[in-house]
Amino acid sequence: MTNLFIIDEMYTSGFKTGM
């Protein structure tokens, strides 16, 4: 469960940075 939360945060951060 914790991994999912970390992945979600990382995914959002990467998406924002990519944009």
Steps between C-alpha positions, in 0.01 A plus 500: 500500500777741593675427171188598308486835681869569426455404135196727472695793645801430279276462194329832568835671559645358177191596304515857631871523425449354152231754425 
